[in-house]
Amino acid sequence: MKRSIAFLVFTAILLNFSYHPAKAQQNGEPLLILQHEGVKEAAWSPDETRILSWSIDKETIIVWDASTGNPLLNLFHAGLRGAVWNSDASKILSWGWDSTVKIWDFQTGENLLTLQHDSQVSKAFWNADETRLLSWSHLGTVYVWDALNGENLLELHHDTFLWGVKWNTDESQILTWGQSDEVYVWNTISQEKHLKLHHKAETWVVQAFWNHDESIILSWG
């Protein structure tokens, strides 16, 4: 049965960070205190039986048993900048400033794939069916990878430093924005810019979204 957990509380103690799964009906008293120095973020597994945390300071990913607080897995990724579960928590995706994206097997801790970027990786994520990966660097390079064999399927080059990248729903287009007043829409088949949109204000674009039917793009900066 799924555990009913209302919120996570992050508290800082000097340079060490601890996070506390807590139930609201227990007046916020922590059920567990899981020590992971320099923790940046944490996330439940889909069934809430495990917690994944990652630390920039220690360049480590730790998976915890959410009932006992025991560490189940400890992974090292040089220059770590993020980590996420896949949909069934059988794999972990991580990326870092060592210019790599990695996929790990949760059960064994084995590094299943290492994908080499041209520079420090800003972020990475799976597509809807987890057969492909999208990753990018601040320097402007966007890659699409085969998530099973690591083949590089697509490479795009944004003209400036990148702040963000998104697939559309059917993955036929990619939206990019960065250190300029422009938003680009790319065709993933031709690998060419489909649209180049200019902000009226001379400022960097910090975020962009499609609307529900992807006929309109909302951006701001």
C-alpha positions in Angstrom: 0.0 0.0 0.0 1.2 3.5 -0.9 2.4 5.5 2.1 0.5 8.8 2.5 3.3 11.5 2.9 2.3 15.1 2.7 5.5 17.0 2.2 9.3 17.1 2.3 11.0 19.7 4.5 14.6 20.7 3.7 16.6 22.2 6.6 20.1 23.5 6.5 22.6 22.9 9.3 25.9 24.8 8.7 27.2 23.4 5.4 25.2 20.1 5.6 21.7 19.6 4.3 19.2 17.2 5.6 15.7 16.4 4.3 12.8 15.1 6.3 9.9 13.1 5.0 7.0 14.2 7.3 3.3 13.6 7.7 1.0 16.5 8.3 -1.1 14.5 10.8 2.0 14.1 13.0 2.3 17.9 13.3 5.3 17.9 11.0 7.5 15.8 13.2 10.2 14.1 10.9 9.8 10.4 10.3 13.3 10.1 9.0 16.4 12.3 8.8 18.5 11.3 5.8 22.0 12.8 5.8 23.5 13.7 2.4 26.0 16.5 2.5 25.3 19.3 0.0 22.1 17.8 -1.2 20.6 19.8 -4.0 17.3 18.0 -4.7 15.4 14.9 -3.8 12.5 12.9 -5.4 10.2 10.0 -4.5 10.2 6.9 -6.6 6.8 6.5 -8.3 5.6 4.1 -5.6 7.0 6.2 -2.8 9.1 3.3 -1.4 12.4 5.0 -2.2 13.9 8.5 -2.2 16.6 9.7 -4.6 18.8 12.6 -3.6 21.8 14.1 -5.3 24.6 16.4 -4.2 26.7 18.8 -6.3 29.3 19.1 -3.5 29.9 15.4 -3.2 29.0 14.6 -6.8 26.9 11.7 -5.5 23.5 10.2 -6.0 22.0 8.2 -3.1 18.9 6.1 -3.1 17.2 5.6 0.3 14.6 3.2 1.6 11.8 5.5 2.5 10.6 3.3 5.4 13.9 2.6 7.2 16.1 5.4 5.9 18.8 2.9 4.9 20.9 3.8 1.8 20.2 1.3 -1.0 22.6 2.7 -3.6 25.4 5.2 -3.8 26.6 6.4 -7.3 29.4 8.9 -8.2 29.1 11.1 -11.3 32.0 13.7 -11.7 30.6 17.2 -11.9 27.1 16.1 -11.2 24.4 18.6 -12.0 21.2 16.5 -11.8 19.6 13.1 -11.5 16.0 11.7 -12.1 14.2 8.4 -12.0 12.7 6.8 -15.0 8.9 6.0 -14.9 9.2 2.7 -13.1 12.3 3.6 -11.0 14.3 0.8 -12.6 16.9 3.3 -14.0 18.4 6.6 -13.0 19.4 9.3 -15.5 22.2 11.7 -14.4 24.2 14.5 -16.1 27.2 16.6 -15.2 29.9 19.1 -15.9 32.2 16.3 -17.0 30.3 16.6 -20.3 28.5 13.3 -19.9 25.0 11.9 -19.5 24.7 8.5 -17.8 22.0 5.9 -17.4 22.3 3.6 -14.3 20.6 0.4 -13.4 19.0 0.8 -10.0 19.2 -2.9 -8.9 22.9 -3.3 -9.7 24.3 0.2 -9.8 25.8 -0.6 -13.2 26.4 2.3 -15.6 24.4 1.1 -18.6 25.2 4.0 -20.9 27.6 7.0 -21.0 26.8 9.7 -23.6 29.6 12.2 -24.5 28.6 15.8 -24.9 30.8 18.6 -26.5 30.7 20.6 -23.2 29.2 20.7 -19.7 25.7 19.3 -19.7 23.0 21.5 -18.4 20.1 19.0 -18.3 18.8 15.8 -19.8 15.5 14.0 -19.8 13.7 11.0 -21.3 11.0 11.2 -23.9 7.5 9.8 -23.1 8.3 6.2 -23.9 11.9 6.4 -22.6 13.4 5.3 -25.9 15.2 8.6 -26.5 17.0 11.2 -24.5 17.2 15.0 -25.0 20.2 16.8 -23.5 21.8 20.2 -23.9 24.7 22.4 -22.8 24.9 26.1 -22.0 27.2 26.5 -25.0 24.2 25.9 -27.3 24.4 22.3 -28.4 21.3 20.1 -28.3 21.5 16.3 -28.7 18.9 13.6 -29.1 20.1 10.1 -28.2 18.8 6.5 -28.6 18.3 5.6 -24.9 19.0 1.9 -25.6 22.2 1.9 -27.6 23.5 5.5 -27.1 23.4 6.4 -30.8 23.4 10.2 -31.5 20.2 10.7 -33.5 20.2 14.5 -33.7 22.5 17.5 -33.1 21.3 21.1 -33.1 23.2 24.3 -32.5 21.5 27.3 -30.8 23.3 30.6 -31.6 23.8 31.6 -28.0 24.1 30.2 -24.5 21.1 28.0 -23.8 18.7 28.4 -20.9 16.1 25.7 -21.9 14.9 23.1 -24.4 11.6 21.3 -24.8 10.1 18.7 -27.1 6.6 19.2 -28.4 4.1 16.3 -27.8 4.9 14.2 -30.8 8.6 15.1 -30.7 8.6 16.4 -34.2 9.7 19.8 -33.0 12.1 21.2 -30.4 11.8 24.6 -28.7 15.1 26.3 -27.6 15.8 29.7 -25.9 18.8 31.3 -24.3 21.0 34.3 -23.9 19.3 36.5 -26.5 15.9 37.9 -27.3 15.0 35.0 -29.7 13.1 31.7 -29.4 13.7 29.0 -32.0 11.5 26.1 -33.1 13.4 23.3 -34.8 12.1 20.5 -37.1 13.5 17.2 -35.8 13.3 15.6 -39.3 15.1 18.3 -41.4 17.1 19.5 -38.3 16.5 23.0 -39.5 15.0 26.1 -37.7 11.3 26.1 -38.5 10.6 29.4 -36.7 12.8 32.2 -35.3 10.8 34.4 -32.9 11.9 37.8 -31.6 11.0 39.4 -28.3 10.2 43.1 -28.6 12.1 43.9 -25.4 15.9 43.7 -25.7 16.3 41.1 -22.9 17.2 37.4 -22.6 14.4 34.9 -22.9 14.3 33.0 -19.6 11.4 30.6 -20.3 9.1 29.4 -23.1 6.1 27.1 -23.3 3.7 25.8 -26.0 0.0 26.0 -25.3 -2.1 22.8 -25.1 -2.5 22.4 -28.9 0.9 23.8 -29.6 -0.4 26.6 -31.9 0.9 29.4 -29.6 4.2 29.9 -27.8 4.4 31.8 -24.5 7.8 33.2 -23.6 9.2 35.9 -21.2 12.4 37.5 -20.2 
